[in-house]
Amino acid sequence: MPDLPKVHRPKWADAAKAASARERVRRNQRNRTYATWDATWRKLRKIVLAEEPLCRECQQQGRITAGNQVDHIDGNAYNNARNNLQVLCLPCHARKTNSEMKR
């Protein structure tokens, strides 16, 4: 029996998918108090990473992992108070964000 032919996907379909992802990122950035490219956010992020260089979640589980992401604990991008910011590694931050998005 012959194999089925490959499904044709026009090149513009991949470009449209990438464009919609970029638009979603831009929309999220507009809704933040400080956009991630904003100098104020970059300074705040640098201060938080200097104060707390290790991932908080990994430390609670007995692992030592360098943190490279600054996370809003309550998930509110408008609340940039220091007690609402924590340092996480990329896998922990992704896991937390995914669990928040499922709620």
Backbone torsions as a table, in degrees:
resi	resn	phi	psi	omega
1	MET	NA	132.9	-177.9
2	PRO	-73.4	154.2	176.2
3	ASP	-72.7	154.1	176.1
4	LEU	-71.7	146.7	178.1
5	PRO	-68.6	153.4	178.3
6	LYS	-67.3	145.2	178.7
7	VAL	-74.5	129.6	-180.0
8	HIS	-82.0	125.7	175.2
9	ARG	-119.3	116.2	179.5
10	PRO	-65.3	150.4	-177.4
11	LYS	-61.7	-30.6	-178.6
12	TRP	-67.3	-21.7	-179.9
13	ALA	-66.5	-41.3	177.7
14	ASP	-66.6	-39.4	179.2
15	ALA	-65.4	-39.3	179.1
16	ALA	-65.9	-38.8	178.8
17	LYS	-64.5	-43.2	178.7
18	ALA	-65.1	-39.5	179.8
19	ALA	-64.7	-39.5	179.6
20	SER	-68.4	-34.7	176.7
21	ALA	-66.0	-41.7	178.0
22	ARG	-63.1	-40.5	179.4
23	GLU	-64.9	-38.1	178.4
24	ARG	-63.6	-41.2	177.9
25	VAL	-64.5	-44.6	179.2
26	ARG	-60.9	-42.1	179.5
27	ARG	-62.5	-42.4	177.9
28	ASN	-64.5	-39.7	-179.6
29	GLN	-64.2	-39.8	179.9
30	ARG	-63.5	-28.1	-176.9
31	ASN	-85.2	-6.6	-178.9
32	ARG	-84.9	154.6	174.3
33	THR	-63.6	-53.1	175.2
34	TYR	-116.6	119.9	175.2
35	ALA	-66.2	153.8	-175.5
36	THR	-65.4	-19.5	176.5
37	TRP	-89.8	-4.7	-177.8
38	ASP	-71.0	139.1	-178.5
39	ALA	-61.7	-35.7	-179.9
40	THR	-64.2	-44.1	178.6
41	TRP	-65.3	-41.4	-179.4
42	ARG	-62.3	-38.5	177.3
43	LYS	-66.3	-46.1	179.6
44	LEU	-61.1	-44.2	179.5
45	ARG	-60.6	-42.9	-180.0
46	LYS	-63.2	-40.9	178.9
47	ILE	-64.3	-46.0	-178.3
48	VAL	-63.6	-43.4	179.4
49	LEU	-65.8	-32.4	177.9
50	ALA	-70.8	-38.4	180.0
51	GLU	-71.8	-33.3	-172.9
52	GLU	-136.3	83.8	-173.0
53	PRO	-77.3	-14.2	-176.3
54	LEU	-106.5	151.5	179.1
55	CYS	-65.9	126.9	-177.3
56	ARG	-67.8	-41.9	179.7
57	GLU	-64.3	-44.4	179.9
58	CYS	-64.1	-38.8	177.9
59	GLN	-61.0	-39.8	179.8
60	GLN	-66.1	-24.1	179.1
61	GLN	-97.9	7.6	175.8
62	GLY	83.5	14.4	178.2
63	ARG	-106.3	153.1	175.9
64	ILE	-111.4	110.2	-178.7
65	THR	-134.9	135.2	177.3
66	ALA	-67.1	134.9	177.0
67	GLY	-90.8	139.7	179.2
68	ASN	-135.1	6.4	179.7
69	GLN	-126.2	138.2	174.1
70	VAL	-104.3	123.3	-172.9
71	ASP	-114.4	142.6	171.2
72	HIS	-83.9	116.9	-175.3
73	ILE	-58.2	-45.6	-178.2
74	ASP	-84.4	-0.9	178.7
75	GLY	79.6	2.4	-178.6
76	ASN	-94.9	109.9	-177.8
77	ALA	-67.9	-14.3	178.4
78	TYR	-83.2	-19.0	-177.5
79	ASN	-94.8	92.9	-178.6
80	ASN	-102.0	25.9	175.7
81	ALA	-65.4	145.4	-176.0
82	ARG	-59.5	-36.7	-179.0
83	ASN	-74.1	-4.7	175.9
84	ASN	-101.8	-1.3	-178.1
85	LEU	-108.1	136.7	176.8
86	GLN	-136.7	155.2	179.1
87	VAL	-97.0	131.7	177.4
88	LEU	-133.5	157.0	170.8
89	CYS	-80.8	167.0	-176.4
90	LEU	-59.0	-46.3	179.5
91	PRO	-62.2	-41.1	179.5
92	CYS	-66.9	-39.8	179.8
93	HIS	-65.7	-41.7	178.5
94	ALA	-64.3	-41.8	179.7
95	ARG	-62.8	-44.7	179.8
96	LYS	-64.1	-45.2	-179.4
97	THR	-63.9	-42.2	178.7
98	ASN	-63.3	-40.7	179.8
99	SER	-68.1	-34.2	177.6
100	GLU	-69.1	-36.8	-178.2
101	MET	-71.3	-26.3	179.2
102	LYS	-73.3	-25.2	-179.6
103	ARG	-72.3	NA	NA
